[in-house]
Each structure stands twice: as C-alpha cells, then as structure tokens.
Amino acid sequence: MTEEMITDILNRLMSGELSEYYVTNDQFMEFRQVLVKRADFKHFRGIGQRGGDVLYQYLEEPRS
C-alpha cells in the first residue's frame, strides 16, 4: 500500500465517500504513519478488531 493510496482512502473517508475503511494488521503501521501526519488526525477514529485489524471512521467533531 503506497502513501498515495492511503492519502486517497483518508480523503474519501473525510469527504463521506467512504463511511469506514478496514485496515488489516499487516497494513496498520504504514497506514498509521500517513494518518498521524494529517492536520485532521483527531477526526479519525480507529476501532480495534480481533487479530489486530482496525476499522477507521471519520468523525465530524474531533475526538479528545
């Protein structure tokens, strides 16, 4: 998964085109490295799944 692909996914979550995105355990670290660099990082919620996978959603209000 490239940085451009991850940025596109995050932008689609932000715009509402995607309601959620499932990241597998083996993709998690590269996905997170791109995510934490974003100015709207706190708007993304990651919900841990069994086996280390994460389901990401975009929130209108930033999490605290």
C-alpha positions as CSV (number, residue, x, y, z in Angstrom):
1,M,0.0,0.0,0.0
2,T,1.6,3.3,-1.1
3,E,1.3,6.7,0.7
4,E,-0.8,8.0,-2.2
5,M,-3.3,5.2,-1.9
6,I,-3.6,5.7,1.9
7,T,-4.0,9.5,1.4
8,D,-6.7,8.8,-1.2
9,I,-8.5,6.5,1.2
10,L,-8.3,9.1,4.1
11,N,-9.6,11.8,1.8
12,R,-12.5,9.6,0.7
13,L,-13.3,9.0,4.4
14,M,-13.2,12.7,5.1
15,S,-15.5,13.6,2.2
16,G,-18.0,10.9,3.2
17,E,-17.5,8.9,0.0
18,L,-16.5,6.0,2.3
19,S,-18.2,5.6,5.7
20,E,-15.5,3.3,7.0
21,Y,-12.3,1.5,6.0
22,Y,-10.9,-1.7,7.2
23,V,-7.2,-1.9,7.7
24,T,-5.6,-5.3,8.3
25,N,-2.9,-5.9,10.9
26,D,-0.1,-6.2,8.3
27,Q,-1.1,-2.8,6.7
28,F,-1.6,-1.0,10.0
29,M,1.8,0.6,10.6
30,E,2.2,2.1,7.1
31,F,-1.4,3.3,7.3
32,R,-0.9,4.9,10.7
33,Q,2.3,6.6,9.6
34,V,0.4,8.5,6.9
35,L,-2.6,9.2,9.2
36,V,-0.7,10.8,12.1
37,K,0.9,13.4,9.7
38,R,-2.5,14.8,8.8
39,A,-3.8,18.0,10.3
40,D,-7.2,16.4,10.8
41,F,-5.8,13.3,12.5
42,K,-8.1,13.7,15.6
43,H,-11.2,13.4,13.3
44,F,-10.3,9.8,12.6
45,R,-11.5,7.0,14.9
46,G,-9.8,3.6,14.8
47,I,-11.8,0.7,16.3
48,G,-9.6,-2.2,17.1
49,Q,-10.8,-5.6,15.8
50,R,-9.9,-9.1,16.7
51,G,-6.5,-10.1,15.4
52,G,-5.0,-6.6,15.3
53,D,-7.1,-5.2,12.4
54,V,-8.6,-1.7,12.7
55,L,-11.8,-0.2,11.3
56,Y,-11.4,3.5,10.6
57,Q,-14.2,6.1,10.6
58,Y,-14.2,9.9,10.1
59,L,-15.9,12.0,12.8
60,E,-17.3,15.5,12.2
61,E,-16.1,16.5,15.7
62,P,-12.5,15.7,16.6
63,R,-12.0,13.2,19.4
64,S,-10.5,14.5,22.6
